[in-house]
Amino acid sequence: MGESIYEIDPHKCTECIGHFDEPQCVALCPVACIPIHPEFVESREQLMRKYHRLTAHKQDV
């Protein structure tokens, strides 16, 4: 969380791929203020690879 606002780390965000059908931040935001960062547009396949990389240590345990 940022100092006065929530912040989404694009290096850790998988747009909920692997968990939900749509990004939960977008689905739950009451004012539709989640912008798409132009430097972090990723395909579903890229997001799935990121999800597997981020959760790999949990699966090995």
GUFISE-587190 format. One record per atom (N, C-alpha, C): residue number from 1; atom name; x, y, z. Coordinates in nm, 4 decimals. Each point is the difference from the previous one (the first is absolute). Example, Ala and Ser with C-alpha at 12.3 -4.5 7.8 and 13.67 -1.06 7.14 Angstrom:
<pts>
(pt 1 'N' (1.3190 -0.5690 0.7800))
(pt 1 'CA' (-0.0890 0.1190 0.0000))
(pt 1 'C' (0.0900 0.1200 0.0000))
(pt 2 'N' (-0.0350 0.1050 -0.0720))
(pt 2 'CA' (0.0820 0.1190 0.0060))
(pt 2 'C' (-0.0770 0.1090 0.0730))
</pts>
This chain:
<pts>
(pt 1 'N' (0.0847 -0.1172 0.0000))
(pt 1 'CA' (-0.0847 0.1172 0.0000))
(pt 1 'C' (0.0889 0.1230 0.0000))
(pt 2 'N' (-0.0383 0.0959 -0.0802))
(pt 2 'CA' (0.0744 0.1248 -0.0043))
(pt 2 'C' (-0.0282 0.0836 0.1232))
(pt 3 'N' (0.0603 0.1159 0.0047))
(pt 3 'CA' (-0.0164 0.0863 0.1165))
(pt 3 'C' (-0.1454 0.0422 0.0218))
(pt 4 'N' (-0.0692 0.0374 -0.1075))
(pt 4 'CA' (-0.1390 0.0434 0.0162))
(pt 4 'C' (-0.0972 -0.0693 -0.0959))
(pt 5 'N' (0.0511 -0.0885 -0.0858))
(pt 5 'CA' (-0.0856 -0.0737 -0.0938))
(pt 5 'C' (0.0496 -0.1437 -0.0117))
(pt 6 'N' (-0.0852 -0.0882 -0.0477))
(pt 6 'CA' (0.0441 -0.1358 -0.0292))
(pt 6 'C' (0.0815 0.0023 -0.1279))
(pt 7 'N' (0.1038 -0.0813 -0.0052))
(pt 7 'CA' (0.0828 -0.0111 -0.1190))
(pt 7 'C' (0.0100 -0.1466 -0.0384))
(pt 8 'N' (-0.0035 -0.0273 -0.1289))
(pt 8 'CA' (0.0127 -0.1364 -0.0504))
(pt 8 'C' (0.1385 -0.0140 -0.0604))
(pt 9 'N' (0.0772 -0.0960 0.0483))
(pt 9 'CA' (0.1334 -0.0254 -0.0534))
(pt 9 'C' (-0.0160 -0.0795 -0.1294))
(pt 10 'N' (0.0280 0.0599 -0.1161))
(pt 10 'CA' (-0.0200 -0.0702 -0.1263))
(pt 10 'C' (0.0899 -0.1226 -0.0162))
(pt 11 'N' (0.1090 -0.0060 0.0753))
(pt 11 'CA' (0.0878 -0.1169 -0.0067))
(pt 11 'C' (-0.0586 -0.1193 0.0752))
(pt 12 'N' (-0.0970 0.0246 0.0863))
(pt 12 'CA' (-0.0643 -0.1074 0.0762))
(pt 12 'C' (-0.1455 -0.0219 -0.0395))
(pt 13 'N' (-0.0541 0.0892 -0.0813))
(pt 13 'CA' (-0.1407 -0.0111 -0.0400))
(pt 13 'C' (-0.0141 -0.0969 -0.1167))
(pt 14 'N' (-0.0879 -0.0975 0.0145))
(pt 14 'CA' (-0.0301 -0.0944 -0.1080))
(pt 14 'C' (-0.1406 0.0237 -0.0533))
(pt 15 'N' (-0.0593 0.1137 0.0362))
(pt 15 'CA' (-0.1384 0.0313 -0.0354))
(pt 15 'C' (-0.0925 -0.1142 0.0419))
(pt 16 'N' (0.0374 -0.0656 0.1081))
(pt 16 'CA' (-0.0752 -0.1101 0.0628))
(pt 16 'C' (-0.0048 -0.1268 -0.0851))
(pt 17 'N' (0.0822 -0.0066 -0.1066))
(pt 17 'CA' (0.0114 -0.1235 -0.0780))
(pt 17 'C' (0.0478 -0.1084 0.0959))
(pt 18 'N' (-0.0635 -0.1161 -0.0053))
(pt 18 'CA' (0.0341 -0.1090 0.0907))
(pt 18 'C' (-0.0903 -0.0059 0.1216))
(pt 19 'N' (-0.0766 0.1066 0.0223))
(pt 19 'CA' (-0.0909 0.0043 0.1148))
(pt 19 'C' (-0.1441 0.0334 -0.0400))
(pt 20 'N' (-0.0176 0.1016 -0.0851))
(pt 20 'CA' (-0.1332 0.0487 -0.0367))
(pt 20 'C' (-0.0085 0.0221 -0.1509))
(pt 21 'N' (-0.1215 0.0158 -0.0513))
(pt 21 'CA' (-0.0214 0.0241 -0.1424))
(pt 21 'C' (0.0260 0.1443 -0.0412))
(pt 22 'N' (-0.0004 0.0908 0.0969))
(pt 22 'CA' (0.0259 0.1405 -0.0294))
(pt 22 'C' (0.0788 0.0615 0.1151))
(pt 23 'N' (0.0754 0.1077 -0.0270))
(pt 23 'CA' (0.0749 0.0657 0.1067))
(pt 23 'C' (-0.0944 0.0462 0.1111))
(pt 24 'N' (0.0262 -0.0422 0.1208))
(pt 24 'CA' (-0.0887 0.0336 0.1113))
(pt 24 'C' (0.0078 0.1466 0.0394))
(pt 25 'N' (0.1134 0.0654 -0.0215))
(pt 25 'CA' (0.0076 0.1431 0.0309))
(pt 25 'C' (-0.0973 0.0771 -0.0884))
(pt 26 'N' (-0.0091 -0.0388 -0.1270))
(pt 26 'CA' (-0.0916 0.0664 -0.0927))
(pt 26 'C' (-0.1441 -0.0339 0.0357))
(pt 27 'N' (-0.0261 -0.1270 0.0298))
(pt 27 'CA' (-0.1363 -0.0442 0.0310))
(pt 27 'C' (-0.0541 0.0640 0.1282))
(pt 28 'N' (0.0874 0.0245 0.0981))
(pt 28 'CA' (-0.0449 0.0488 0.1304))
(pt 28 'C' (0.0149 0.1504 0.0216))
(pt 29 'N' (0.0718 0.0669 -0.0887))
(pt 29 'CA' (0.0223 0.1436 0.0177))
(pt 29 'C' (-0.1315 0.0757 -0.0173))
(pt 30 'N' (-0.0435 0.0732 0.1029))
(pt 30 'CA' (-0.1297 0.0682 -0.0069))
(pt 30 'C' (-0.0020 0.1217 -0.0923))
(pt 31 'N' (0.1157 0.0495 -0.0406))
(pt 31 'CA' (0.0020 0.1203 -0.0839))
(pt 31 'C' (0.0715 -0.0216 -0.1335))
(pt 32 'N' (0.0250 -0.1243 -0.0361))
(pt 32 'CA' (0.0625 -0.0335 -0.1288))
(pt 32 'C' (0.1252 0.0830 -0.0273))
(pt 33 'N' (0.0926 -0.0023 0.0942))
(pt 33 'CA' (0.1194 0.0840 -0.0134))
(pt 33 'C' (0.1284 -0.0799 -0.0218))
(pt 34 'N' (-0.0109 -0.1259 -0.0401))
(pt 34 'CA' (0.1201 -0.0808 -0.0220))
(pt 34 'C' (0.0475 0.0234 -0.1437))
(pt 35 'N' (0.1084 0.0758 -0.0193))
(pt 35 'CA' (0.0482 0.0266 -0.1363))
(pt 35 'C' (0.0849 -0.1159 -0.0524))
(pt 36 'N' (0.0050 -0.0115 -0.1301))
(pt 36 'CA' (0.0896 -0.0972 -0.0630))
(pt 36 'C' (0.1311 0.0718 -0.0255))
(pt 37 'N' (0.1079 -0.0552 0.0533))
(pt 37 'CA' (0.1314 0.0616 -0.0153))
(pt 37 'C' (0.0539 -0.0365 -0.1383))
(pt 38 'N' (0.0265 0.0973 -0.0864))
(pt 38 'CA' (0.0413 -0.0297 -0.1372))
(pt 38 'C' (0.1322 -0.0759 -0.0114))
(pt 39 'N' (0.0848 0.0058 0.1015))
(pt 39 'CA' (0.1274 -0.0716 -0.0041))
(pt 39 'C' (-0.0121 -0.1439 0.0494))
(pt 40 'N' (-0.1177 -0.0387 0.0506))
(pt 40 'CA' (-0.0181 -0.1334 0.0556))
(pt 40 'C' (-0.1217 -0.0704 -0.0593))
(pt 41 'N' (-0.0174 0.0095 -0.1316))
(pt 41 'CA' (-0.1069 -0.0732 -0.0668))
(pt 41 'C' (0.0540 -0.1396 -0.0287))
(pt 42 'N' (-0.0657 -0.1025 0.0564))
(pt 42 'CA' (0.0483 -0.1372 -0.0132))
(pt 42 'C' (-0.1110 -0.0901 -0.0525))
(pt 43 'N' (0.0404 -0.1009 -0.0764))
(pt 43 'CA' (-0.0967 -0.0969 -0.0505))
(pt 43 'C' (-0.0401 -0.0951 0.1126))
(pt 44 'N' (-0.1058 -0.0749 -0.0233))
(pt 44 'CA' (-0.0446 -0.0996 0.0982))
(pt 44 'C' (0.1120 -0.1014 0.0268))
(pt 45 'N' (0.0719 -0.0388 -0.1050))
(pt 45 'CA' (0.1105 -0.0953 0.0150))
(pt 45 'C' (0.1126 0.0581 0.0853))
(pt 46 'N' (0.0337 0.1264 -0.0218))
(pt 46 'CA' (0.1033 0.0647 0.0814))
(pt 46 'C' (-0.0434 0.0086 0.1460))
(pt 47 'N' (-0.1260 0.0339 0.0219))
(pt 47 'CA' (-0.0513 0.0097 0.1366))
(pt 47 'C' (-0.0001 -0.1364 0.0681))
(pt 48 'N' (-0.0314 -0.1068 -0.0745))
(pt 48 'CA' (0.0004 -0.1349 0.0570))
(pt 48 'C' (0.1424 -0.0421 0.0360))
(pt 49 'N' (0.0970 0.0325 -0.0858))
(pt 49 'CA' (0.1405 -0.0309 0.0328))
(pt 49 'C' (0.0427 0.0747 0.1263))
(pt 50 'N' (-0.0409 0.1256 0.0122))
(pt 50 'CA' (0.0330 0.0787 0.1194))
(pt 50 'C' (-0.0637 -0.0631 0.1235))
(pt 51 'N' (-0.1263 -0.0413 -0.0128))
(pt 51 'CA' (-0.0700 -0.0663 0.1111))
(pt 51 'C' (0.0774 -0.1240 0.0451))
(pt 52 'N' (0.0420 -0.0835 -0.0947))
(pt 52 'CA' (0.0744 -0.1215 0.0354))
(pt 52 'C' (0.1343 0.0343 0.0647))
(pt 53 'N' (0.0665 0.1025 -0.0510))
(pt 53 'CA' (0.1283 0.0410 0.0581))
(pt 53 'C' (-0.0192 0.0511 0.1425))
(pt 54 'N' (-0.1033 0.0808 0.0220))
(pt 54 'CA' (-0.0238 0.0579 0.1325))
(pt 54 'C' (-0.0481 -0.1025 0.1022))
(pt 55 'N' (-0.0648 -0.1061 -0.0458))
(pt 55 'CA' (-0.0542 -0.0997 0.0931))
(pt 55 'C' (0.0818 -0.1280 0.0034))
(pt 56 'N' (0.1089 -0.0075 -0.0732))
(pt 56 'CA' (0.0799 -0.1226 -0.0090))
(pt 56 'C' (0.0495 -0.0468 0.1360))
(pt 57 'N' (0.0481 0.0896 0.0850))
(pt 57 'CA' (0.0531 -0.0410 0.1299))
(pt 57 'C' (-0.1083 -0.0616 0.0873))
(pt 58 'N' (-0.1227 0.0448 -0.0131))
(pt 58 'CA' (-0.1099 -0.0552 0.0793))
(pt 58 'C' (-0.0345 -0.1413 -0.0459))
(pt 59 'N' (0.0124 -0.0268 -0.1297))
(pt 59 'CA' (-0.0332 -0.1306 -0.0543))
(pt 59 'C' (0.1069 -0.1033 0.0346))
(pt 60 'N' (0.1239 0.0443 0.0214))
(pt 60 'CA' (0.1099 -0.0915 0.0311))
(pt 60 'C' (-0.0032 -0.0498 0.1435))
(pt 61 'N' (-0.0688 0.0697 0.0883))
(pt 61 'CA' (-0.0013 -0.0335 0.1430))
(pt 61 'C' (-0.0831 -0.1222 0.0264))
</pts>
